Amino acid sequence: MLKLQLLSIRKVCNGEIQVLPLVREEDEKMKIKVLMKRPDSHWYVTNVSNTLKNLQNLVGGYIETVTLLTPQAGRKGPVIICNEEGKLRGLPYNCTIFGEDFVGTILIAGVDGEEFGDLTDEQVKTLKPMLDNLRAMK
């Protein structure tokens, strides 16, 4: 698989030129696999940076989490990440999951200890068809 890396050229004060990566290797390691949905779009699998700042940017404000599935065998289930104040701020309707209306962009992430983590392939395989069958009724 071909991996492209964006580069930045910076001129150092002593006349030397340095080529620096725009995406650091550490940033790539912090990415997690999630399901994501924007209002008026379909669910899709993507990798996002697992930083508070990035997650807040994606949902457009402070984040709130909602546990989606019951934990099994000591493992925590996936969580929905959404905008905590989305309804108060009048963000556009996105979808209804288990009777709860969500607005704005939402993500579904795995849980790794006390942090967000990758969704497993099995979780994606289970969740995506179920979520794709949800109908926007608003």
C-alpha positions as CSV (number, residue, x, y, z in Angstrom):
1,M,0.0,0.0,0.0
2,L,1.3,3.4,-1.0
3,K,1.5,5.9,1.9
4,L,1.7,9.6,1.0
5,Q,3.0,12.1,3.4
6,L,2.5,15.9,3.1
7,L,5.6,17.9,3.6
8,S,6.3,21.4,4.7
9,I,9.5,23.3,3.7
10,R,10.9,25.7,6.2
11,K,13.9,28.0,5.8
12,V,16.0,28.1,8.9
13,C,17.7,31.4,9.9
14,N,21.2,30.2,8.9
15,G,20.1,29.7,5.3
16,E,19.5,25.9,5.5
17,I,16.3,24.4,4.3
18,Q,14.5,21.8,6.3
19,V,11.7,19.6,5.0
20,L,9.3,18.7,7.8
21,P,6.2,16.5,7.8
22,L,2.9,18.2,8.1
23,V,1.4,15.1,9.7
24,R,3.6,13.8,12.5
25,E,3.8,10.1,13.1
26,E,2.5,10.6,16.6
27,D,-0.7,12.1,15.2
28,E,-1.3,9.1,13.0
29,K,-1.0,6.8,16.1
30,M,-3.7,8.9,17.9
31,K,-6.3,8.2,15.2
32,I,-9.2,5.9,16.0
33,K,-11.7,4.1,13.7
34,V,-15.3,5.4,14.2
35,L,-18.6,5.5,12.5
36,M,-19.6,9.1,11.7
37,K,-22.8,10.7,10.5
38,R,-23.5,14.3,9.6
39,P,-27.1,15.6,9.3
40,D,-28.5,14.6,5.8
41,S,-25.8,12.1,5.1
42,H,-25.2,8.4,5.5
43,W,-23.1,6.6,8.2
44,Y,-19.5,6.0,7.1
45,V,-16.4,4.5,8.7
46,T,-13.5,6.9,9.1
47,N,-10.4,7.5,11.2
48,V,-10.3,10.6,13.4
49,S,-7.7,12.1,15.7
50,N,-8.5,11.1,19.2
51,T,-7.9,14.4,20.9
52,L,-10.5,16.5,22.8
53,K,-9.9,19.5,20.5
54,N,-10.5,17.5,17.3
55,L,-13.6,15.7,18.7
56,Q,-15.0,19.1,19.8
57,N,-14.3,20.5,16.3
58,L,-16.1,17.5,14.7
59,V,-19.3,17.9,16.7
60,G,-19.1,21.7,16.9
61,G,-18.8,22.2,20.6
62,Y,-18.5,20.5,24.0
63,I,-18.8,16.7,23.7
64,E,-21.2,14.4,25.4
65,T,-21.1,10.6,25.4
66,V,-24.0,8.2,25.4
67,T,-23.3,4.5,25.9
68,L,-24.7,2.6,22.9
69,L,-24.5,-1.0,23.9
70,T,-24.3,-2.9,27.1
71,P,-20.8,-4.0,28.0
72,Q,-20.0,-7.7,27.6
73,A,-17.5,-9.8,29.4
74,G,-15.9,-6.8,31.2
75,R,-15.6,-4.8,28.0
76,K,-17.2,-1.4,27.7
77,G,-19.6,-1.0,24.8
78,P,-19.3,1.7,22.0
79,V,-20.3,5.2,22.8
80,I,-22.0,7.9,20.8
81,I,-20.1,11.2,20.8
82,C,-22.3,14.2,20.2
83,N,-22.5,18.0,20.9
84,E,-23.6,18.5,24.5
85,E,-25.5,21.6,23.7
86,G,-26.6,20.7,20.2
87,K,-30.4,20.8,20.9
88,L,-30.1,24.0,22.9
89,R,-28.2,25.6,20.0
90,G,-30.6,24.4,17.4
91,L,-28.3,22.2,15.4
92,P,-30.0,20.3,12.6
93,Y,-31.7,16.9,13.3
94,N,-29.5,14.0,12.5
95,C,-31.2,10.7,13.5
96,T,-33.0,8.9,16.3
97,I,-31.3,6.0,18.0
98,F,-33.2,3.9,20.5
99,G,-35.8,6.6,21.0
100,E,-33.2,9.4,21.5
101,D,-33.0,12.3,19.0
102,F,-29.5,13.4,18.0
103,V,-28.6,16.6,16.3
104,G,-25.5,17.8,14.5
105,T,-22.6,15.6,13.6
106,I,-22.3,12.4,15.7
107,L,-19.7,9.7,16.0
108,I,-19.7,6.2,17.4
109,A,-16.3,5.2,18.9
110,G,-15.1,2.2,20.9
111,V,-13.8,2.4,24.4
112,D,-10.3,1.5,25.5
113,G,-10.1,1.8,29.3
114,E,-10.9,5.4,30.2
115,E,-10.2,6.6,26.6
116,F,-12.0,6.5,23.3
117,G,-10.7,3.7,21.1
118,D,-11.1,2.0,17.7
119,L,-14.4,0.3,16.9
120,T,-13.5,-3.3,16.1
121,D,-14.3,-4.8,12.7
122,E,-17.0,-6.9,14.4
123,Q,-18.6,-3.8,16.0
124,V,-18.7,-2.0,12.6
125,K,-20.1,-5.1,11.0
126,T,-22.9,-5.2,13.6
127,L,-23.6,-1.5,14.0
128,K,-23.4,-0.1,10.5
129,P,-26.3,-2.1,8.9
130,M,-28.5,-1.4,12.0
131,L,-27.7,2.3,11.8
132,D,-28.2,2.4,8.0
133,N,-31.7,1.1,8.5
134,L,-32.7,4.0,10.8
135,R,-35.0,6.4,9.0
136,A,-35.0,10.1,9.6
137,M,-38.6,10.8,10.6
138,K,-38.2,14.5,11.5
